[in-house]
Amino acid sequence: MKMDWKISKSKILDLLNMKYRIGWVIAILFIFSCGQIKEFTNLLTCDFRLASAENITLGGVNVQKIKSFNDLTLVDGAKLLAFVTSGSLPLNFTLNVEARNPNKEKAALSKLDWIALIDDTEIAQGTTAKRVEINPNGGTGNFPIQINADLVKLLSGQSGKNIVNFALNLVDAGNRSTRISLKAKPTIMVGNTSIQYPGYITIKKDYGGN
């Protein structure tokens, strides 16, 4: 039986159009992926700092400007010691991280794994899953991190006053960190693939700490 292999002109055009569309989609995906990779490579040369620490509370007491246990009112001091006796003393604050981009094109990150420390003692860790873009030519990007820690669990065996003092004098008059640092590992998503920063960077109050 002889088979007819003739293909109509319209069928050929349909095949060519489909091939063109597929090629165009692949090209767009490639360009998009390259753009994301470029954003990440630009991130590698960005600099970071802790811009400020705000809303610092200890056991519900605002200690933003408190330098030592002796600066607390009698009521607040007694309240915090009662928290320690109960077996839990929550420390909460917002840490504002700033990134500066020296490149001629924007940088970006999709999420940030972090470890927060006070005097090199780890107090909390977590992940901030929010895309942040950093404008080029010295532009900055900011992202807040909410820090929550239980100091009684972290500093078990220490006296109540020592535990309370550990959470005081964390910032200067401008709310810039005096004792807080952050270890961070940025990640960017390229399609469904995550690309992580090569190792943790240490972020302190001034640029150049990493």
Secondary structure as the mmCIF struct_conf table of DSSP 4:
data_model
#
loop_
_struct_conf.conf_type_id
_struct_conf.id
_struct_conf.beg_label_comp_id
_struct_conf.beg_label_asym_id
_struct_conf.beg_label_seq_id
_struct_conf.end_label_comp_id
_struct_conf.end_label_asym_id
_struct_conf.end_label_seq_id
HELX_RH_AL_P HELX_RH_AL_P1 LYS A 9 LEU A 43
TURN_TY1_P TURN_TY1_P1 LEU A 44 THR A 45
STRN STRN1 ASP A 47 LEU A 58
TURN_TY1_P TURN_TY1_P2 GLY A 59 GLY A 60
STRN STRN2 VAL A 61 ASN A 62
TURN_TY1_P TURN_TY1_P3 GLN A 64 LYS A 65
BEND BEND1 SER A 68 SER A 68
HELX_RH_3T_P HELX_RH_3T_P1 PHE A 69 ASP A 71
BEND BEND2 LEU A 72 LEU A 72
HELX_RH_AL_P HELX_RH_AL_P2 LEU A 74 SER A 86
TURN_TY1_P TURN_TY1_P4 GLY A 87 GLY A 87
STRN STRN3 PRO A 90 ASN A 101
BEND BEND3 ASN A 103 GLU A 105
STRN STRN4 ALA A 107 LEU A 109
BEND BEND4 SER A 110 SER A 110
STRN STRN5 LYS A 111 ILE A 118
TURN_TY1_P TURN_TY1_P5 ASP A 119 ASP A 120
STRN STRN6 THR A 121 THR A 128
STRN STRN7 VAL A 132 ILE A 134
BEND BEND5 PRO A 136 PRO A 136
TURN_TY1_P TURN_TY1_P6 ASN A 137 GLY A 138
STRN STRN8 GLY A 139 ASP A 150
HELX_RH_AL_P HELX_RH_AL_P3 LEU A 151 LEU A 154
TURN_TY1_P TURN_TY1_P7 LEU A 155 GLY A 157
BEND BEND6 GLN A 158 GLN A 158
HELX_RH_AL_P HELX_RH_AL_P4 GLY A 160 PHE A 166
TURN_TY1_P TURN_TY1_P8 ALA A 167 ALA A 167
BEND BEND7 LEU A 168 ASN A 169
STRN STRN9 VAL A 171 VAL A 171
TURN_TY1_P TURN_TY1_P9 ALA A 173 GLY A 174
BEND BEND8 ASN A 175 ASN A 175
STRN STRN10 SER A 177 SER A 177
BEND BEND9 THR A 178 ARG A 179
STRN STRN11 ILE A 180 VAL A 190
TURN_TY1_P TURN_TY1_P10 GLY A 191 ASN A 192
STRN STRN12 THR A 193 GLN A 196
BEND BEND10 PRO A 198 GLY A 199
STRN STRN13 ILE A 201 ILE A 203
BEND BEND11 LYS A 205 ASP A 206
TURN_TY1_P TURN_TY1_P11 TYR A 207 GLY A 208
#
